[in-house]
Amino acid sequence: MLKVYDAENLLDAQLVHDELRAGGMQAAIKGQYLTGAAGELPPTGVVTVWITAPQHEARARALIEEFEASRRSEPVALYCGSCGEWVEGNFSRCWNCSSWIDPDRG
């Protein structure tokens, strides 16, 4: 097994794990049960994500980099076709009229 990611917390580890699995790789999270022992200190370097096939390292790191880049980018504002309001891209319904927003038409 090969470590490919040091997570800041268990949630980040799970998201990266899921991305790797969606990319067709076998992955595992280690250290998830140790976070409770850290107390109030951040458990940096405790929770890690590993892949079982070291030959997939380059692909795994590319997926992780792409995933982290998508988390840093700001969501795009979307236009509500029903009432004409602009809605932040992380919402699926218009705040003004409650219509569903179609991100393909934004």
C-alpha positions as CSV (number, residue, x, y, z in Angstrom):
1,M,0.0,0.0,0.0
2,L,1.1,3.6,-0.7
3,K,0.1,6.7,1.2
4,V,-1.2,9.4,-1.2
5,Y,-2.9,11.9,1.0
6,D,-2.5,13.4,4.5
7,A,-5.9,14.7,5.5
8,E,-6.7,17.7,7.7
9,N,-9.7,15.8,9.1
10,L,-11.8,12.7,8.6
11,L,-14.2,14.4,6.3
12,D,-11.5,15.4,3.9
13,A,-10.1,11.9,4.0
14,Q,-13.5,10.4,3.2
15,L,-14.0,12.7,0.3
16,V,-10.6,11.9,-1.2
17,H,-11.2,8.2,-0.6
18,D,-14.5,8.4,-2.5
19,E,-12.9,10.3,-5.4
20,L,-10.2,7.6,-5.7
21,R,-12.8,4.8,-5.6
22,A,-14.9,6.6,-8.2
23,G,-11.7,6.7,-10.3
24,G,-11.5,2.9,-10.2
25,M,-8.8,2.6,-7.5
26,Q,-8.9,0.6,-4.3
27,A,-8.3,2.9,-1.4
28,A,-8.3,2.8,2.4
29,I,-8.4,5.4,5.2
30,K,-6.0,4.9,8.1
31,G,-6.0,6.7,11.4
32,Q,-9.7,7.5,11.4
33,Y,-10.1,6.1,14.9
34,L,-7.2,8.1,16.3
35,T,-8.7,11.5,15.9
36,G,-10.6,11.3,19.2
37,A,-7.2,10.9,21.0
38,A,-6.0,14.2,19.7
39,G,-8.2,16.2,21.9
40,E,-8.4,19.9,20.9
41,L,-5.2,19.8,18.8
42,P,-5.7,19.4,15.0
43,P,-4.9,15.8,14.0
44,T,-2.8,16.8,11.0
45,G,-0.9,13.8,9.6
46,V,-2.9,11.3,11.7
47,V,-5.7,10.6,9.1
48,T,-4.3,9.4,5.8
49,V,-5.5,7.9,2.5
50,W,-3.7,4.9,0.9
51,I,-4.0,3.1,-2.4
52,T,-3.5,-0.6,-2.6
53,A,-1.8,-0.6,-6.1
54,P,1.4,1.6,-6.1
55,Q,1.4,1.6,-9.9
56,H,-1.6,3.9,-9.7
57,E,0.3,6.6,-7.8
58,A,0.5,9.1,-10.6
59,R,-3.2,8.7,-11.5
60,A,-4.2,8.9,-7.8
61,R,-2.2,12.1,-7.2
62,A,-3.7,13.7,-10.4
63,L,-7.3,12.9,-9.2
64,I,-6.5,14.4,-5.7
65,E,-5.0,17.5,-7.3
66,E,-8.1,17.9,-9.5
67,F,-10.4,17.4,-6.5
68,E,-8.6,19.9,-4.4
69,A,-8.6,22.5,-7.2
70,S,-12.4,22.1,-7.6
71,R,-12.9,22.7,-3.9
72,R,-10.8,26.0,-4.1
73,S,-12.8,27.4,-7.0
74,E,-15.7,29.7,-6.4
75,P,-19.2,28.4,-7.5
76,V,-20.6,30.3,-10.5
77,A,-23.8,32.3,-10.1
78,L,-26.7,30.8,-11.9
79,Y,-29.7,32.6,-13.5
80,C,-33.3,31.6,-12.5
81,G,-35.4,31.3,-15.6
82,S,-38.6,31.6,-13.6
83,C,-38.1,34.9,-11.8
84,G,-34.8,36.4,-13.2
85,E,-32.8,36.3,-10.0
86,W,-29.1,35.3,-9.8
87,V,-28.5,32.4,-7.4
88,E,-25.2,31.2,-6.1
89,G,-23.9,28.1,-7.9
90,N,-23.9,25.9,-4.8
91,F,-27.7,26.1,-4.5
92,S,-30.1,24.0,-6.6
93,R,-33.2,26.1,-5.9
94,C,-33.9,29.8,-6.3
95,W,-34.0,31.7,-3.0
96,N,-36.7,34.1,-4.4
97,C,-39.2,31.8,-6.0
98,S,-38.1,28.3,-5.0
99,S,-37.9,27.1,-8.6
100,W,-35.3,24.5,-9.5
101,I,-32.2,25.9,-11.1
102,D,-30.8,24.2,-14.2
103,P,-27.0,24.6,-14.1
104,D,-26.7,23.9,-17.8
105,R,-28.7,27.0,-18.6
106,G,-26.8,29.3,-16.1
